[in-house]
Amino acid sequence: MAVNFPTITADALHPVAGVKLGFAQAGIRKADKKDVLVVLLDEGATVSGVFTTNAFCAAPVTVCKQHLAAQSGIRALIVNTGCANAGTGELGMTNAQATCDELAKQLGISANQVLPFSTGVILEHLPMDKLLTGIAPAIENLKEDNWYNAAQAIMTTDTLPKAVSRQITMDNQTITLTGISKGAGMIKPNMATMLGYLATDVAIAQSDLDELTRQVADQSFNSITIDGDTSTNDSFIIMASGASGVRVEKNTAAWHEFAAALQSVATELAQLIVRDGEGATKLISIVVEQATSTAEAKQIAYSIAHSPLVKTAFYASDPNLGRILAAIGYAGVADLDVAALELYLDNVHVATRGGRHPNYTEEQGQAVMNQSEITVRVVLNRGTANATVWTCDFSHEYVSINADYRS
């Protein structure tokens, strides 16, 4: 069961002018499941993306990078679930391009104006007959208020659709930001079995959107982990339609306001993935403070977040907090002075000067561990850099889901 997952309804998701979404049930892996999504953008939209760092990246990831680099003005996205089109060699590339070709033909645009995405089982070829048949019905129901259906259409092992919507006022006009994400397992930064799509109606230069996309991803989707596995298909896309007429320019008050709103939406979308982590029963925030660099802070945070011993202790609500100290110690940070380190579980001071805090009691730790949301705070006292990583516990259900994934 997802951890304190918010109630998400279709009417709470604001349409974004200049962005239409349509879906289909193509039966790619399961019958009667929404498994194809088409997104159509008005001409003149700005689109930016960041992708997996996995060297075995999926064919659609490669095609997306190529089409973005061509700078031909992206007009459409197509997403399929049920098959990742990864580990599929030359035929995988052919199929990804053929998907773009067919969508472009039906929309009357160029193939290099299409971005393809796939998610699902690796090392299997796309059932192209089913996928291509799903394009026409997806186009037929294109509309601006289809965000909830879109969120359902990109789900795999997710138990709930993930979506966030905000409206802010800029230049006396209402600006909309709406996004969807998917992911529940094979989640580790850079980025994960994760798809994220965030649209807004502001106008913004390509170079500025590229910068913001990288910045937002680093502090959201690249700061979550469920199981330490980096997927072949993860992609995060930001689309700016410009339909509001409000232009955001770098280093202005509007820029900072817009960037903060964008970061807020992306962070919530990323956290929804952790809340719905496969078999998750707890959401854990790992905050590392006073490091020499952000990279160092994240290195320690990930060491804690990826430890099976730490994650299973959280699942059991067992305050076996020495496991956290051990994970900090083997994180690989050079010259780490453990005597200067402070460890907190929520507001409970657990360890100080290299050992157990004299006032810490097992009952205090137990009270925190019984909660469904917990913060682990590590103060290194060696610099000014901070970082936060979000993760979840490991349960029996995680093993069951992944043991049965292909059945």
PLY file of the C-alpha trace (Angstrom):
ply
format ascii 1.0
element vertex 407
property float x
property float y
property float z
element edge 406
property int vertex1
property int vertex2
end_header
0.00 0.00 0.00
1.31 3.44 -0.94
2.62 5.55 1.94
0.31 8.48 2.79
-0.50 8.86 -0.89
-2.61 11.97 -1.56
-6.00 11.72 -3.20
-5.60 12.65 -6.87
-8.69 13.38 -8.95
-9.13 14.31 -12.57
-10.78 17.64 -11.80
-7.84 18.71 -9.63
-5.46 18.56 -12.62
-5.50 21.87 -14.48
-5.37 21.72 -18.28
-2.33 23.40 -19.83
-3.21 25.52 -22.84
-1.36 24.34 -25.92
-0.98 20.75 -24.67
-3.41 17.95 -25.59
-3.28 14.33 -24.42
-4.92 11.17 -25.76
-4.74 7.52 -24.76
-5.58 4.06 -26.08
-5.89 0.45 -24.92
-3.69 -1.38 -27.40
-3.23 -4.65 -25.49
0.55 -4.41 -25.64
0.95 -6.63 -22.59
-2.44 -6.79 -20.89
-5.96 -6.45 -22.26
-8.24 -3.64 -21.11
-5.32 -1.50 -19.88
-4.51 2.03 -20.98
-1.06 1.52 -22.47
-0.52 4.13 -25.20
-0.30 7.87 -24.60
0.02 10.59 -27.23
0.81 14.20 -26.33
0.34 16.92 -28.95
1.97 20.35 -28.52
1.05 23.56 -30.27
3.60 24.80 -32.76
6.29 26.92 -31.12
6.46 24.96 -27.85
9.83 24.55 -26.17
10.80 21.04 -25.00
13.75 19.81 -22.95
14.66 16.45 -21.48
17.14 14.50 -19.38
17.61 10.75 -19.62
19.09 7.67 -18.02
22.85 7.32 -17.62
22.61 3.55 -18.09
24.99 2.58 -20.93
22.44 -0.06 -22.01
19.83 2.64 -22.63
16.68 1.76 -24.51
16.20 2.50 -28.20
13.57 5.22 -27.58
16.01 7.06 -25.30
18.55 7.19 -28.13
15.91 8.38 -30.60
14.68 11.06 -28.17
18.18 12.42 -27.78
18.65 12.52 -31.53
15.36 14.31 -32.16
15.95 16.87 -29.42
19.44 17.55 -30.77
17.99 18.16 -34.26
16.14 21.21 -32.88
13.28 20.77 -35.32
10.60 21.93 -32.90
9.13 18.99 -30.97
5.38 18.69 -31.59
4.43 15.30 -30.14
5.30 12.58 -27.64
4.23 8.94 -27.68
4.54 6.58 -24.72
3.86 2.86 -24.53
3.85 0.62 -21.47
4.27 -3.14 -21.27
7.52 -3.32 -23.26
10.66 -1.26 -22.66
12.17 -1.74 -26.13
15.53 -2.05 -24.36
18.17 -4.66 -25.12
16.58 -5.00 -28.55
19.50 -4.09 -30.84
19.02 -2.77 -34.36
15.39 -3.89 -34.56
14.64 -1.88 -31.42
15.95 1.28 -33.10
13.96 0.49 -36.23
10.78 0.03 -34.20
11.29 3.23 -32.21
11.77 5.21 -35.42
8.80 3.48 -37.08
6.63 4.55 -34.14
7.69 8.16 -34.71
7.09 7.82 -38.45
3.54 6.56 -38.01
2.54 9.16 -35.42
4.05 11.92 -37.53
2.16 10.69 -40.59
-1.16 10.72 -38.76
-0.54 14.15 -37.22
0.89 15.75 -40.36
4.26 16.63 -38.82
7.86 15.47 -39.31
9.13 12.28 -37.66
11.99 14.15 -35.99
9.38 16.30 -34.23
8.24 13.21 -32.27
9.73 11.89 -29.02
9.11 8.16 -28.32
9.10 6.56 -24.85
8.68 2.97 -23.71
8.51 1.29 -20.31
8.03 -2.31 -19.23
9.88 -5.57 -19.72
13.47 -5.43 -21.03
14.87 -7.73 -23.75
11.58 -8.06 -25.61
10.63 -6.50 -28.94
7.74 -4.09 -29.28
4.55 -5.70 -30.63
4.42 -3.15 -33.42
1.08 -4.28 -34.81
-0.60 -3.51 -31.49
1.31 -0.29 -30.81
0.72 1.22 -34.22
-2.96 0.27 -34.10
-3.25 2.20 -30.84
-2.10 5.49 -32.35
-5.33 6.43 -34.16
-7.66 6.01 -31.15
-5.20 7.95 -28.98
-5.26 10.82 -31.47
-9.06 10.70 -31.63
-9.44 11.50 -27.92
-6.78 14.22 -27.72
-7.90 16.96 -25.33
-6.39 19.34 -22.80
-8.14 17.88 -19.73
-6.91 14.30 -20.17
-4.13 14.43 -17.56
-5.64 11.83 -15.23
-6.11 9.33 -18.05
-2.56 10.11 -19.18
-1.22 9.32 -15.71
-3.00 5.94 -15.83
-1.74 5.21 -19.33
1.95 5.28 -18.31
1.66 3.00 -15.24
3.41 -0.38 -14.97
3.78 -1.78 -11.43
2.49 1.50 -10.00
-0.52 0.99 -7.76
-1.83 4.53 -8.24
-1.62 7.21 -10.95
0.79 10.02 -10.11
0.00 13.63 -11.00
0.54 17.13 -9.61
-0.92 20.46 -10.71
-0.22 24.05 -9.63
-1.31 27.51 -10.65
0.60 30.67 -9.81
0.13 34.33 -10.72
2.80 36.04 -12.81
2.43 39.41 -14.57
-1.17 39.45 -13.33
-1.87 36.27 -15.26
-2.50 32.72 -14.10
0.29 30.32 -15.02
-0.37 26.58 -14.98
2.04 23.72 -14.29
0.74 20.14 -14.52
2.76 16.95 -14.59
2.56 13.17 -14.38
5.11 10.52 -13.46
5.39 6.77 -13.22
7.70 4.44 -11.35
7.61 2.07 -8.42
10.64 -0.20 -8.78
14.06 -0.24 -10.47
14.41 3.26 -9.12
17.81 4.82 -8.55
19.06 8.30 -9.43
20.07 9.21 -12.96
17.15 8.52 -13.04
15.20 5.24 -12.74
12.38 3.19 -14.31
10.88 6.55 -14.23
8.95 8.60 -16.71
8.08 12.18 -15.90
6.26 14.73 -18.04
5.70 18.28 -16.86
3.93 20.92 -18.93
3.49 24.66 -18.45
1.99 27.46 -20.52
4.85 29.98 -20.13
7.17 30.93 -22.96
10.87 30.31 -22.32
14.04 30.15 -24.42
15.42 26.70 -25.23
18.75 27.24 -23.46
17.00 28.50 -20.34
14.59 25.55 -20.27
17.51 23.15 -20.73
19.23 24.67 -17.70
16.08 24.54 -15.58
15.34 20.95 -16.58
18.76 19.74 -15.44
18.52 21.75 -12.22
15.01 20.54 -11.42
15.87 16.90 -12.19
18.93 16.93 -9.93
16.87 18.09 -6.95
13.88 15.82 -7.57
13.99 12.72 -9.76
17.75 12.37 -9.28
17.28 12.48 -5.51
15.07 9.42 -5.11
15.93 5.75 -4.80
13.91 2.63 -4.08
16.17 -0.31 -4.81
19.45 1.00 -6.22
18.83 -0.23 -9.78
19.25 2.32 -12.57
16.88 1.58 -15.44
17.44 1.65 -19.18
14.48 3.90 -19.98
14.18 6.77 -17.50
13.24 10.10 -19.00
12.08 13.47 -17.67
10.58 15.99 -20.06
9.51 19.58 -19.51
7.25 21.20 -22.12
6.56 24.94 -22.29
3.73 25.77 -24.70
3.96 29.57 -24.43
0.16 29.77 -24.72
-0.23 32.08 -21.72
1.79 34.82 -23.41
3.91 35.22 -20.27
7.60 35.00 -21.06
10.10 33.92 -18.41
13.59 35.32 -18.80
16.66 34.34 -16.85
17.75 36.27 -13.74
14.45 38.10 -13.31
12.03 37.95 -10.39
9.65 35.95 -12.62
12.44 33.47 -13.36
13.02 32.70 -9.69
9.29 32.44 -8.98
8.72 30.13 -11.93
11.78 28.00 -11.12
10.56 27.53 -7.55
7.11 26.43 -8.76
8.65 24.07 -11.30
10.90 22.57 -8.62
7.96 22.14 -6.26
5.89 20.21 -8.81
8.81 18.01 -9.89
9.78 17.22 -6.29
6.23 16.18 -5.42
6.04 14.01 -8.55
9.31 12.34 -7.56
8.16 11.79 -3.99
4.95 10.17 -5.24
7.14 7.53 -6.88
8.81 6.76 -3.55
5.47 6.77 -1.71
4.30 4.14 -4.20
7.54 2.17 -4.14
7.05 -1.53 -4.69
5.96 -2.95 -1.34
6.76 0.31 0.48
5.31 0.93 3.94
7.44 3.95 4.91
8.76 7.13 3.31
12.25 8.00 4.51
13.92 11.38 4.00
17.71 11.26 4.36
19.18 14.69 4.99
22.95 15.15 5.02
24.18 18.53 6.23
27.48 20.40 6.44
29.33 18.32 3.85
32.23 19.62 1.78
30.12 19.37 -1.39
26.67 18.41 -2.58
28.19 15.34 -4.25
29.69 14.24 -0.92
26.38 14.78 0.87
24.54 12.71 -1.73
27.21 10.00 -1.61
26.53 9.46 2.08
22.76 9.79 1.69
22.69 7.14 -1.05
24.89 4.82 0.98
22.25 4.88 3.72
19.34 4.71 1.29
20.71 1.72 -0.63
21.60 -0.40 2.39
19.33 -3.49 2.51
20.06 -3.76 6.24
18.93 -0.20 6.86
15.85 -0.56 4.67
14.74 -3.84 6.24
15.24 -2.38 9.73
12.89 0.45 8.81
10.35 -2.06 7.52
10.51 -3.93 10.82
10.36 -0.66 12.81
13.56 -1.83 14.46
15.76 1.00 15.84
18.93 -0.90 14.95
20.57 2.42 14.17
24.11 1.12 14.11
23.29 0.04 10.57
23.01 3.71 9.60
26.40 4.51 11.11
27.92 1.57 9.25
26.46 2.80 5.94
27.92 6.25 6.56
31.28 4.70 7.32
31.51 2.65 4.13
30.18 5.41 1.86
33.73 6.04 0.66
34.14 9.64 1.80
37.82 10.37 2.31
39.03 11.66 5.69
35.60 11.45 7.28
35.90 12.40 10.95
33.30 10.22 12.64
33.99 11.93 15.96
32.59 15.16 14.51
29.43 13.53 13.17
25.95 13.91 14.67
23.05 11.57 13.84
19.37 12.33 14.39
16.25 10.27 13.86
13.62 12.97 13.37
14.45 15.23 16.37
15.93 12.45 18.48
19.70 12.83 18.90
20.98 9.29 18.40
24.76 9.52 18.06
27.46 12.07 18.86
31.27 12.15 18.92
31.54 8.77 17.30
29.18 6.93 19.62
25.72 6.66 21.11
24.32 9.89 22.54
24.24 9.57 26.33
20.60 10.68 26.53
19.32 8.47 23.72
16.97 5.66 24.69
15.68 2.69 22.72
12.13 3.83 23.46
12.78 7.16 21.69
14.08 5.38 18.62
11.19 2.93 18.64
8.64 5.75 18.74
10.11 7.31 15.60
10.53 4.00 13.77
6.85 3.22 14.26
5.93 6.23 12.09
5.13 5.95 8.39
7.31 8.98 7.52
10.76 9.34 9.03
13.70 11.72 8.62
17.29 10.58 9.07
19.54 13.62 9.56
23.32 13.37 9.39
25.38 16.43 10.35
28.99 16.02 9.17
30.40 19.30 10.52
32.94 19.55 7.71
31.48 22.08 5.24
28.42 24.03 4.12
26.83 21.76 1.49
23.56 19.89 2.06
21.52 17.29 0.17
18.31 15.34 0.63
17.47 11.91 -0.77
14.09 10.20 -0.49
13.72 6.43 -0.23
11.46 3.76 1.23
11.79 0.54 3.18
12.20 -3.02 1.85
9.31 -5.35 2.58
8.31 -8.94 1.79
5.99 -7.50 -0.86
8.91 -5.99 -2.80
10.35 -9.46 -3.33
6.97 -10.88 -4.33
6.29 -8.12 -6.88
9.66 -8.50 -8.59
9.64 -12.29 -8.47
6.34 -12.25 -10.35
6.97 -9.21 -12.55
6.83 -10.95 -15.93
3.90 -13.26 -15.12
0 1
1 2
2 3
3 4
4 5
5 6
6 7
7 8
8 9
9 10
10 11
11 12
12 13
13 14
14 15
15 16
16 17
17 18
18 19
19 20
20 21
21 22
22 23
23 24
24 25
25 26
26 27
27 28
28 29
29 30
30 31
31 32
32 33
33 34
34 35
35 36
36 37
37 38
38 39
39 40
40 41
41 42
42 43
43 44
44 45
45 46
46 47
47 48
48 49
49 50
50 51
51 52
52 53
53 54
54 55
55 56
56 57
57 58
58 59
59 60
60 61
61 62
62 63
63 64
64 65
65 66
66 67
67 68
68 69
69 70
70 71
71 72
72 73
73 74
74 75
75 76
76 77
77 78
78 79
79 80
80 81
81 82
82 83
83 84
84 85
85 86
86 87
87 88
88 89
89 90
90 91
91 92
92 93
93 94
94 95
95 96
96 97
97 98
98 99
99 100
100 101
101 102
102 103
103 104
104 105
105 106
106 107
107 108
108 109
109 110
110 111
111 112
112 113
113 114
114 115
115 116
116 117
117 118
118 119
119 120
120 121
121 122
122 123
123 124
124 125
125 126
126 127
127 128
128 129
129 130
130 131
131 132
132 133
133 134
134 135
135 136
136 137
137 138
138 139
139 140
140 141
141 142
142 143
143 144
144 145
145 146
146 147
147 148
148 149
149 150
150 151
151 152
152 153
153 154
154 155
155 156
156 157
157 158
158 159
159 160
160 161
161 162
162 163
163 164
164 165
165 166
166 167
167 168
168 169
169 170
170 171
171 172
172 173
173 174
174 175
175 176
176 177
177 178
178 179
179 180
180 181
181 182
182 183
183 184
184 185
185 186
186 187
187 188
188 189
189 190
190 191
191 192
192 193
193 194
194 195
195 196
196 197
197 198
198 199
199 200
200 201
201 202
202 203
203 204
204 205
205 206
206 207
207 208
208 209
209 210
210 211
211 212
212 213
213 214
214 215
215 216
216 217
217 218
218 219
219 220
220 221
221 222
222 223
223 224
224 225
225 226
226 227
227 228
228 229
229 230
230 231
231 232
232 233
233 234
234 235
235 236
236 237
237 238
238 239
239 240
240 241
241 242
242 243
243 244
244 245
245 246
246 247
247 248
248 249
249 250
250 251
251 252
252 253
253 254
254 255
255 256
256 257
257 258
258 259
259 260
260 261
261 262
262 263
263 264
264 265
265 266
266 267
267 268
268 269
269 270
270 271
271 272
272 273
273 274
274 275
275 276
276 277
277 278
278 279
279 280
280 281
281 282
282 283
283 284
284 285
285 286
286 287
287 288
288 289
289 290
290 291
291 292
292 293
293 294
294 295
295 296
296 297
297 298
298 299
299 300
300 301
301 302
302 303
303 304
304 305
305 306
306 307
307 308
308 309
309 310
310 311
311 312
312 313
313 314
314 315
315 316
316 317
317 318
318 319
319 320
320 321
321 322
322 323
323 324
324 325
325 326
326 327
327 328
328 329
329 330
330 331
331 332
332 333
333 334
334 335
335 336
336 337
337 338
338 339
339 340
340 341
341 342
342 343
343 344
344 345
345 346
346 347
347 348
348 349
349 350
350 351
351 352
352 353
353 354
354 355
355 356
356 357
357 358
358 359
359 360
360 361
361 362
362 363
363 364
364 365
365 366
366 367
367 368
368 369
369 370
370 371
371 372
372 373
373 374
374 375
375 376
376 377
377 378
378 379
379 380
380 381
381 382
382 383
383 384
384 385
385 386
386 387
387 388
388 389
389 390
390 391
391 392
392 393
393 394
394 395
395 396
396 397
397 398
398 399
399 400
400 401
401 402
402 403
403 404
404 405
405 406
